[in-house]
Amino acid sequence: MILLTIAQILDLLISVVVTLVIVQFVLSLLIAFNVVNMSNQFVAAIWTALNALLQPLLSPIRKIMPNTGSIDFSPLVLIIGLQVLQIIVWNLARTV
């Protein structure tokens, strides 16, 4: 019973992190294509907060991955890794 609760909590945390990664990706595209401007304090605050939250998770992945030019695949690797972790935890929780 306790393992299912832990699995549900971890599931919620993974969902939040995946959502933050997607929001950061969309915001980076909006900034790159000049849809939103970084001189806007609200946009700059959101960008800074997202980077502060996700940088500890993305920087180890960026160190391992090869340089692919201007395309950063580390958010995709993070999402896939979190989904794999989610599957493993749920399967462990169901077997016990």
N, C-alpha and C positions, 0 to 999 in steps of 0.2 A: 504494500500500500504506500509506504513512504517513498519507494523507488518511482512509482508512478507520479507522485507529487513532484519529486525532483525532476522527472522527465518533462512534466508540464511546465514547470518554472523555466527550465532550460529551453524548452520550445518557445516560450514567450520571449525570452532574452534573444534567442536567435532570430526570431521574427522582427524584433525591434532593430537589431543590428543590420539585418538585410534591408529593411526599410530605409535606414539611415544611409546605407551605401547607395541605394537607388536614388535617394534624394540628392546626395552629393554628386552623383553622376549627372543627373538631369541639370542641377545647378551649374556644374562645370561646363556643360554644353551651352546653357543659356549665357554664361559669361563669355565663353569662347566666340559665340556668334553675335555678341553685342546686343542681346535681347535685354539683358539686365546689366547694370553698370556697377562696378565695385565701388564707385564713389558714393553710392547710396549706402547710408549707415546700416540700414536694416539688412540689406544683402550682404554687406561685409561682416556683420555680426553673425548671421547664419552660417556663412562660409567659414569663419574662424571657429565657431562652435563645432561644426561638422568635422573640420580638420583636426581639432583638438580631441574629439571623441574617437575618430577612426584612425588617426595616425599611428597609435601604438599597435593596432591590428594590421595595418597595411605595410608599415615599414619593414618588418621581417620578411614579408612576402616579396617586396620590391628588391631586397638584398639578394634573395635566392634566384629570382627570375632573370632571364637574359634581357638585355636591352633591346627593345622592339621599336625604337625610334620615338615617335610622338604618341604612340598608342600605349596606354597603361592597362595591362590586363590584370593587375593585382586585385581590383575590386571583384572581378569575375572569379578569380581563384579563391578569394575569401568567401564569396557566396557559395560556391561549390563545396568548399571545405566545411562550411557551417551546415550545409544541407546533409553532407555525409555524416557529420557528427550527430545531427538530429536523428538520422535513420538508425545509427548505431545505438544511441541512447534509448530510443523507443523500442528497438528489438531486445535490448538487454532488460528493459523494464517489463516487457511482456513475458519473457522467459522465466523470470524469477517468481 
